[in-house]
Amino acid sequence: MSRKLGLWLMLFLLLLTEVAAQAQQATEGVHQPPKVLIIVRESMKPGKSGSPHQKTESAFVSAFTAAKWPTHYLAMDSQSGAPRSLFFIGYPTFEAWQEDNANTQKNASLAAALDKATIGDGEMLSGIETSAFVFREDQSHTAGVEIPHMRYMEISLFHVRPGHQADWNALVKMYQDGFKDMPDVHWAVYQSNYGQLGDGTFLVITPMKSASEIDKGFGDSKKFSESLGADGMKKLSELSAAAIESSQTNLFMFNPTLSYVGDDWKKADPFWQTKSAAPMKKAETKPKQ
């Protein structure tokens, strides 16, 4: 009996090991949103977007590539609104952001190259702004995605009325509950911590593999409305009116030429295997201010 029990125990442990290995493989490609997100927004002068901007940005990626810089960033171009580019840099903490900025300045050759690149890039820009955001996991919904395979981001910006944070929290909870049975729906929420947007500003970020997901979203919205029912939609409308002072939604397309990504992204998807990528946008210590 003891031998049989030992054999069954061994087989059971082997089964657990296999299940654990399969679970790990299933989540290896999933990237969780960074705790701290730095966003640099560059607004283009008329006629300076596209290839003129890509040319000046290539000087930054060349500098970071030569320095083998460990911090990477994702760049995207606006598909709606004014011509502009966004650069996302993620950090685990604000301290990590500080250390990255400090290390950049300590590297004399890198700092000099960035200074030179900034002069050329400045000729393309009508404005530049840096903001810092904090990930709100409690308000997000299945936020982890295989980001190297994504191509677009839908970004919604919400200004919450002062004193109506509770209404906003309740509104977000209704959306989370309404979409809980739709596994393909995902979003990450970030709250503004530093910058001109103010503390009551929230970003709802939805990465997409293709624009076809926009079309699919109309069907998901219909299912969402049906799940809430008439009374639920009325409550949703009331909370929206009470909580939201203003909002806007825009679409951005990933730009591999302007991005500075790691080898893991390049191995995951040939989309990122470009000869040139963009600068690592730094607030405060990086010349792109």
LUMZA-637244 format. One record per residue (C-alpha): residue number from 1; x, z, y; residue in three letters. Coordinates in Angstrom, 3 decimals. Layout:
N
+------+----------+----------+----------+------+
| loti |     east |       up |    north | guro |
+------+----------+----------+----------+------+
|  NUM |        X |        Z |        Y |  ALA |
...
+------+----------+----------+----------+------+
This chain:
289
+------+----------+----------+----------+------+
| loti |     east |       up |    north | guro |
+------+----------+----------+----------+------+
|    1 |    0.000 |    0.000 |    0.000 |  MET |
|    2 |    2.810 |    0.870 |    2.375 |  SER |
|    3 |    4.430 |   -2.553 |    1.802 |  ARG |
|    4 |    1.131 |   -4.352 |    2.437 |  LYS |
|    5 |    0.537 |   -2.266 |    5.560 |  LEU |
|    6 |    4.045 |   -3.042 |    6.803 |  GLY |
|    7 |    3.515 |   -6.772 |    6.189 |  LEU |
|    8 |    0.206 |   -6.814 |    8.043 |  TRP |
|    9 |    1.758 |   -4.878 |   10.923 |  LEU |
|   10 |    4.619 |   -7.367 |   11.136 |  MET |
|   11 |    2.220 |  -10.327 |   11.146 |  LEU |
|   12 |    0.109 |   -8.625 |   13.792 |  PHE |
|   13 |    3.142 |   -8.071 |   16.028 |  LEU |
|   14 |    4.219 |  -11.699 |   15.563 |  LEU |
|   15 |    0.727 |  -12.803 |   16.578 |  LEU |
|   16 |    0.850 |  -10.648 |   19.706 |  LEU |
|   17 |    4.242 |  -12.085 |   20.599 |  THR |
|   18 |    2.931 |  -15.651 |   20.255 |  GLU |
|   19 |   -0.143 |  -14.890 |   22.373 |  VAL |
|   20 |    2.034 |  -13.303 |   25.057 |  ALA |
|   21 |    4.350 |  -16.320 |   25.053 |  ALA |
|   22 |    1.420 |  -18.718 |   25.442 |  GLN |
|   23 |    0.015 |  -16.645 |   28.295 |  ALA |
|   24 |    3.369 |  -16.700 |   30.052 |  GLN |
|   25 |    3.634 |  -20.469 |   29.674 |  GLN |
|   26 |    0.143 |  -20.872 |   31.088 |  ALA |
|   27 |    1.071 |  -18.987 |   34.265 |  THR |
|   28 |    4.664 |  -20.124 |   34.742 |  GLU |
|   29 |    3.689 |  -22.944 |   37.101 |  GLY |
|   30 |    1.363 |  -20.790 |   39.189 |  VAL |
|   31 |    2.741 |  -19.672 |   42.534 |  HIS |
|   32 |    1.245 |  -16.592 |   44.167 |  GLN |
|   33 |    0.940 |  -16.598 |   47.972 |  PRO |
|   34 |    3.785 |  -14.808 |   49.797 |  PRO |
|   35 |    3.025 |  -11.423 |   51.329 |  LYS |
|   36 |    4.380 |  -12.512 |   54.722 |  VAL |
|   37 |    3.805 |  -16.060 |   55.966 |  LEU |
|   38 |    5.621 |  -17.467 |   58.988 |  ILE |
|   39 |    3.990 |  -20.590 |   60.420 |  ILE |
|   40 |    5.759 |  -22.777 |   62.946 |  VAL |
|   41 |    3.544 |  -25.333 |   64.641 |  ARG |
|   42 |    5.159 |  -28.307 |   66.360 |  GLU |
|   43 |    2.963 |  -30.449 |   68.616 |  SER |
|   44 |    4.114 |  -34.041 |   69.106 |  MET |
|   45 |    4.436 |  -36.032 |   72.290 |  LYS |
|   46 |    2.405 |  -39.280 |   72.274 |  PRO |
|   47 |    4.153 |  -41.844 |   70.100 |  GLY |
|   48 |    6.684 |  -39.363 |   68.696 |  LYS |
|   49 |    4.963 |  -38.422 |   65.450 |  SER |
|   50 |    5.787 |  -40.173 |   62.191 |  GLY |
|   51 |    9.223 |  -41.734 |   61.748 |  SER |
|   52 |   10.698 |  -40.605 |   65.130 |  PRO |
|   53 |    9.945 |  -36.976 |   64.282 |  HIS |
|   54 |   11.120 |  -37.360 |   60.693 |  GLN |
|   55 |   14.449 |  -38.695 |   61.930 |  LYS |
|   56 |   15.184 |  -35.685 |   64.122 |  THR |
|   57 |   13.921 |  -33.238 |   61.505 |  GLU |
|   58 |   16.324 |  -34.678 |   58.924 |  SER |
|   59 |   19.200 |  -33.085 |   60.827 |  ALA |
|   60 |   17.815 |  -29.654 |   60.008 |  PHE |
|   61 |   17.457 |  -30.285 |   56.308 |  VAL |
|   62 |   20.958 |  -31.701 |   56.207 |  SER |
|   63 |   22.252 |  -28.493 |   57.742 |  ALA |
|   64 |   20.382 |  -26.238 |   55.324 |  PHE |
|   65 |   21.268 |  -28.388 |   52.341 |  THR |
|   66 |   24.958 |  -28.297 |   53.243 |  ALA |
|   67 |   24.752 |  -24.512 |   53.579 |  ALA |
|   68 |   22.880 |  -24.250 |   50.257 |  LYS |
|   69 |   20.408 |  -22.023 |   52.094 |  TRP |
|   70 |   18.253 |  -19.967 |   49.698 |  PRO |
|   71 |   15.076 |  -19.796 |   51.793 |  THR |
|   72 |   12.804 |  -22.834 |   51.572 |  HIS |
|   73 |    9.760 |  -24.045 |   53.446 |  TYR |
|   74 |    6.809 |  -26.385 |   53.140 |  LEU |
|   75 |    5.944 |  -28.954 |   55.827 |  ALA |
|   76 |    2.679 |  -30.770 |   56.409 |  MET |
|   77 |    1.212 |  -33.159 |   58.979 |  ASP |
|   78 |   -2.212 |  -32.997 |   60.592 |  SER |
|   79 |   -4.881 |  -35.383 |   59.377 |  GLN |
|   80 |   -7.376 |  -34.118 |   61.947 |  SER |
|   81 |   -7.026 |  -32.842 |   65.489 |  GLY |
|   82 |   -3.994 |  -33.456 |   67.691 |  ALA |
|   83 |   -0.742 |  -34.802 |   66.139 |  PRO |
|   84 |    1.235 |  -31.808 |   64.904 |  ARG |
|   85 |    3.302 |  -30.536 |   62.001 |  SER |
|   86 |    3.111 |  -27.138 |   60.351 |  LEU |
|   87 |    6.004 |  -25.421 |   58.594 |  PHE |
|   88 |    5.283 |  -22.566 |   56.164 |  PHE |
|   89 |    8.031 |  -20.070 |   55.314 |  ILE |
|   90 |    7.143 |  -17.243 |   52.928 |  GLY |
|   91 |    8.806 |  -13.842 |   52.591 |  TYR |
|   92 |    8.089 |  -10.802 |   50.420 |  PRO |
|   93 |    8.451 |   -8.464 |   53.431 |  THR |
|   94 |    9.108 |   -8.518 |   57.168 |  PHE |
|   95 |   12.509 |   -7.012 |   56.409 |  GLU |
|   96 |   13.340 |  -10.089 |   54.332 |  ALA |
|   97 |   12.414 |  -12.266 |   57.322 |  TRP |
|   98 |   14.741 |  -10.206 |   59.522 |  GLN |
|   99 |   17.603 |  -10.493 |   57.041 |  GLU |
|  100 |   17.145 |  -14.245 |   56.731 |  ASP |
|  101 |   17.270 |  -14.663 |   60.511 |  ASN |
|  102 |   20.335 |  -12.439 |   60.779 |  ALA |
|  103 |   22.175 |  -14.286 |   58.017 |  ASN |
|  104 |   21.460 |  -17.603 |   59.720 |  THR |
|  105 |   23.144 |  -16.419 |   62.903 |  GLN |
|  106 |   26.117 |  -15.053 |   60.982 |  LYS |
|  107 |   26.781 |  -18.470 |   59.480 |  ASN |
|  108 |   28.632 |  -20.097 |   62.386 |  ALA |
|  109 |   28.641 |  -23.659 |   61.026 |  SER |
|  110 |   24.958 |  -23.511 |   60.137 |  LEU |
|  111 |   23.981 |  -22.013 |   63.490 |  ALA |
|  112 |   25.945 |  -24.703 |   65.340 |  ALA |
|  113 |   24.304 |  -27.469 |   63.307 |  ALA |
|  114 |   20.860 |  -26.039 |   64.010 |  LEU |
|  115 |   21.583 |  -25.809 |   67.738 |  ASP |
|  116 |   22.583 |  -29.465 |   67.793 |  LYS |
|  117 |   19.554 |  -30.537 |   65.772 |  ALA |
|  118 |   17.213 |  -28.639 |   68.069 |  THR |
|  119 |   18.289 |  -30.680 |   71.089 |  ILE |
|  120 |   17.309 |  -33.932 |   69.411 |  GLY |
|  121 |   14.097 |  -32.583 |   67.934 |  ASP |
|  122 |   13.030 |  -31.140 |   71.275 |  GLY |
|  123 |   12.683 |  -34.655 |   72.665 |  GLU |
|  124 |    9.845 |  -35.254 |   70.177 |  MET |
|  125 |    7.808 |  -32.162 |   70.978 |  LEU |
|  126 |    5.239 |  -31.230 |   73.583 |  SER |
|  127 |    5.106 |  -27.654 |   72.338 |  GLY |
|  128 |    6.113 |  -25.250 |   69.595 |  ILE |
|  129 |    4.634 |  -21.940 |   68.469 |  GLU |
|  130 |    5.583 |  -19.375 |   65.833 |  THR |
|  131 |    3.096 |  -16.949 |   64.259 |  SER |
|  132 |    3.386 |  -14.331 |   61.531 |  ALA |
|  133 |    0.595 |  -13.611 |   59.051 |  PHE |
|  134 |   -0.009 |  -11.058 |   56.308 |  VAL |
|  135 |   -1.638 |  -11.967 |   52.994 |  PHE |
|  136 |   -5.058 |  -10.405 |   52.426 |  ARG |
|  137 |   -5.349 |  -10.390 |   48.664 |  GLU |
|  138 |   -8.590 |   -8.420 |   48.876 |  ASP |
|  139 |  -10.259 |  -11.293 |   50.729 |  GLN |
|  140 |   -8.753 |  -14.142 |   48.710 |  SER |
|  141 |  -10.168 |  -15.842 |   45.620 |  HIS |
|  142 |   -7.964 |  -16.932 |   42.683 |  THR |
|  143 |   -5.252 |  -17.603 |   45.240 |  ALA |
|  144 |   -2.458 |  -18.459 |   42.788 |  GLY |
|  145 |   -2.041 |  -22.229 |   42.298 |  VAL |
|  146 |    0.542 |  -24.728 |   41.064 |  GLU |
|  147 |    1.569 |  -25.458 |   44.631 |  ILE |
|  148 |    4.257 |  -28.121 |   43.839 |  PRO |
|  149 |    1.452 |  -30.346 |   42.485 |  HIS |
|  150 |   -0.695 |  -29.968 |   45.599 |  MET |
|  151 |   -0.845 |  -32.629 |   48.320 |  ARG |
|  152 |   -3.232 |  -31.295 |   50.974 |  TYR |
|  153 |   -4.245 |  -28.069 |   52.657 |  MET |
|  154 |   -7.554 |  -27.360 |   54.275 |  GLU |
|  155 |   -6.986 |  -24.609 |   56.835 |  ILE |
|  156 |   -9.881 |  -22.786 |   58.480 |  SER |
|  157 |   -9.190 |  -20.513 |   61.431 |  LEU |
|  158 |  -11.647 |  -17.727 |   62.243 |  PHE |
|  159 |  -11.674 |  -15.448 |   65.292 |  HIS |
|  160 |  -13.595 |  -12.264 |   64.445 |  VAL |
|  161 |  -15.541 |  -10.584 |   67.232 |  ARG |
|  162 |  -14.039 |   -7.260 |   68.347 |  PRO |
|  163 |  -15.786 |   -4.389 |   66.592 |  GLY |
|  164 |  -17.251 |   -6.619 |   63.868 |  HIS |
|  165 |  -14.599 |   -6.278 |   61.171 |  GLN |
|  166 |  -17.146 |   -4.692 |   58.814 |  ALA |
|  167 |  -19.413 |   -7.725 |   59.209 |  ASP |
|  168 |  -16.480 |  -10.016 |   58.436 |  TRP |
|  169 |  -15.596 |   -8.010 |   55.328 |  ASN |
|  170 |  -19.175 |   -8.218 |   54.095 |  ALA |
|  171 |  -19.266 |  -11.952 |   54.800 |  LEU |
|  172 |  -16.093 |  -12.564 |   52.800 |  VAL |
|  173 |  -17.450 |  -10.476 |   49.920 |  LYS |
|  174 |  -20.553 |  -12.652 |   49.775 |  MET |
|  175 |  -18.411 |  -15.772 |   49.472 |  TYR |
|  176 |  -16.283 |  -14.179 |   46.765 |  GLN |
|  177 |  -19.363 |  -13.184 |   44.775 |  ASP |
|  178 |  -21.012 |  -16.556 |   45.261 |  GLY |
|  179 |  -18.020 |  -18.481 |   43.915 |  PHE |
|  180 |  -17.003 |  -16.052 |   41.166 |  LYS |
|  181 |  -18.313 |  -18.346 |   38.408 |  ASP |
|  182 |  -16.472 |  -21.410 |   39.745 |  MET |
|  183 |  -12.882 |  -21.136 |   38.420 |  PRO |
|  184 |  -11.721 |  -24.292 |   40.202 |  ASP |
|  185 |  -12.506 |  -22.837 |   43.629 |  VAL |
|  186 |   -9.603 |  -20.999 |   45.230 |  HIS |
|  187 |   -8.447 |  -19.856 |   48.645 |  TRP |
|  188 |   -5.906 |  -17.515 |   50.237 |  ALA |
|  189 |   -6.694 |  -15.431 |   53.318 |  VAL |
|  190 |   -4.056 |  -14.462 |   55.866 |  TYR |
|  191 |   -4.517 |  -12.192 |   58.861 |  GLN |
|  192 |   -2.587 |  -12.757 |   62.075 |  SER |
|  193 |    0.021 |  -10.076 |   62.737 |  ASN |
|  194 |    2.214 |  -11.592 |   65.472 |  TYR |
|  195 |    1.607 |  -14.523 |   67.791 |  GLY |
|  196 |   -0.872 |  -15.795 |   70.338 |  GLN |
|  197 |   -3.814 |  -15.892 |   67.939 |  LEU |
|  198 |   -4.401 |  -12.135 |   67.998 |  GLY |
|  199 |   -5.087 |   -9.467 |   65.363 |  ASP |
|  200 |   -8.684 |  -10.566 |   64.781 |  GLY |
|  201 |   -7.647 |  -14.015 |   63.566 |  THR |
|  202 |   -7.906 |  -15.004 |   59.910 |  PHE |
|  203 |   -6.711 |  -18.140 |   58.155 |  LEU |
|  204 |   -8.490 |  -19.337 |   55.030 |  VAL |
|  205 |   -6.091 |  -21.703 |   53.258 |  ILE |
|  206 |   -7.202 |  -23.992 |   50.433 |  THR |
|  207 |   -4.519 |  -26.146 |   48.740 |  PRO |
|  208 |   -5.775 |  -29.344 |   47.081 |  MET |
|  209 |   -4.261 |  -31.823 |   44.643 |  LYS |
|  210 |   -6.098 |  -34.736 |   46.238 |  SER |
|  211 |   -8.720 |  -35.526 |   48.840 |  ALA |
|  212 |  -11.224 |  -35.946 |   46.004 |  SER |
|  213 |  -11.490 |  -32.156 |   45.977 |  GLU |
|  214 |  -13.098 |  -32.400 |   49.415 |  ILE |
|  215 |  -15.870 |  -34.500 |   47.895 |  ASP |
|  216 |  -16.203 |  -32.050 |   45.014 |  LYS |
|  217 |  -16.489 |  -29.220 |   47.514 |  GLY |
|  218 |  -19.872 |  -30.483 |   48.700 |  PHE |
|  219 |  -21.221 |  -29.999 |   45.196 |  GLY |
|  220 |  -19.641 |  -26.542 |   44.949 |  ASP |
|  221 |  -21.260 |  -25.579 |   48.255 |  SER |
|  222 |  -24.644 |  -26.594 |   46.877 |  LYS |
|  223 |  -24.095 |  -24.435 |   43.783 |  LYS |
|  224 |  -23.014 |  -21.594 |   46.055 |  PHE |
|  225 |  -26.214 |  -21.864 |   48.107 |  SER |
|  226 |  -28.335 |  -21.932 |   44.960 |  GLU |
|  227 |  -26.572 |  -18.844 |   43.592 |  SER |
|  228 |  -27.350 |  -16.868 |   46.750 |  LEU |
|  229 |  -30.927 |  -18.049 |   47.125 |  GLY |
|  230 |  -32.929 |  -18.208 |   50.356 |  ALA |
|  231 |  -32.584 |  -14.493 |   51.143 |  ASP |
|  232 |  -28.856 |  -14.539 |   50.467 |  GLY |
|  233 |  -28.280 |  -17.578 |   52.678 |  MET |
|  234 |  -30.253 |  -15.899 |   55.459 |  LYS |
|  235 |  -28.049 |  -12.815 |   55.168 |  LYS |
|  236 |  -24.963 |  -15.040 |   55.145 |  LEU |
|  237 |  -26.102 |  -16.717 |   58.360 |  SER |
|  238 |  -26.747 |  -13.371 |   60.038 |  GLU |
|  239 |  -23.325 |  -12.025 |   59.087 |  LEU |
|  240 |  -21.631 |  -15.226 |   60.275 |  SER |
|  241 |  -23.330 |  -15.000 |   63.669 |  ALA |
|  242 |  -22.406 |  -11.336 |   64.013 |  ALA |
|  243 |  -18.809 |  -11.559 |   62.811 |  ALA |
|  244 |  -17.430 |  -14.937 |   63.889 |  ILE |
|  245 |  -16.618 |  -15.566 |   67.531 |  GLU |
|  246 |  -15.222 |  -19.057 |   66.899 |  SER |
|  247 |  -13.904 |  -21.159 |   64.040 |  SER |
|  248 |  -12.384 |  -24.521 |   63.244 |  GLN |
|  249 |  -11.253 |  -26.340 |   60.118 |  THR |
|  250 |   -8.541 |  -28.972 |   59.843 |  ASN |
|  251 |   -6.926 |  -31.003 |   57.096 |  LEU |
|  252 |   -3.153 |  -31.302 |   56.587 |  PHE |
|  253 |   -1.168 |  -33.506 |   54.220 |  MET |
|  254 |    2.102 |  -32.353 |   52.634 |  PHE |
|  255 |    5.193 |  -34.172 |   53.850 |  ASN |
|  256 |    8.102 |  -34.042 |   51.359 |  PRO |
|  257 |   10.480 |  -35.607 |   53.895 |  THR |
|  258 |    9.928 |  -32.764 |   56.339 |  LEU |
|  259 |    9.998 |  -30.078 |   53.637 |  SER |
|  260 |   12.984 |  -28.112 |   52.357 |  TYR |
|  261 |   12.033 |  -27.136 |   48.812 |  VAL |
|  262 |   13.950 |  -25.701 |   45.875 |  GLY |
|  263 |   15.075 |  -27.407 |   42.691 |  ASP |
|  264 |   12.164 |  -25.860 |   40.789 |  ASP |
|  265 |    9.700 |  -27.849 |   42.899 |  TRP |
|  266 |   11.707 |  -31.055 |   42.442 |  LYS |
|  267 |   11.736 |  -30.565 |   38.683 |  LYS |
|  268 |    8.037 |  -29.771 |   38.619 |  ALA |
|  269 |    6.977 |  -32.908 |   40.493 |  ASP |
|  270 |    8.925 |  -36.060 |   41.524 |  PRO |
|  271 |    6.887 |  -36.081 |   44.742 |  PHE |
|  272 |    9.471 |  -33.677 |   46.210 |  TRP |
|  273 |   12.529 |  -35.667 |   45.171 |  GLN |
|  274 |   13.264 |  -37.143 |   48.577 |  THR |
|  275 |   16.657 |  -37.699 |   50.180 |  LYS |
|  276 |   15.622 |  -35.989 |   53.383 |  SER |
|  277 |   13.523 |  -32.947 |   54.055 |  ALA |
|  278 |   12.812 |  -30.928 |   57.126 |  ALA |
|  279 |   14.222 |  -27.891 |   58.825 |  PRO |
|  280 |   13.655 |  -24.357 |   57.819 |  MET |
|  281 |   11.639 |  -23.122 |   60.727 |  LYS |
|  282 |   12.839 |  -19.824 |   62.040 |  LYS |
|  283 |   11.204 |  -17.679 |   64.602 |  ALA |
|  284 |   13.490 |  -15.695 |   66.903 |  GLU |
|  285 |   16.880 |  -16.526 |   65.417 |  THR |
|  286 |   16.348 |  -20.137 |   64.459 |  LYS |
|  287 |   16.606 |  -22.663 |   67.273 |  PRO |
|  288 |   13.093 |  -24.004 |   66.596 |  LYS |
|  289 |   11.297 |  -21.658 |   68.953 |  GLN |
+------+----------+----------+----------+------+
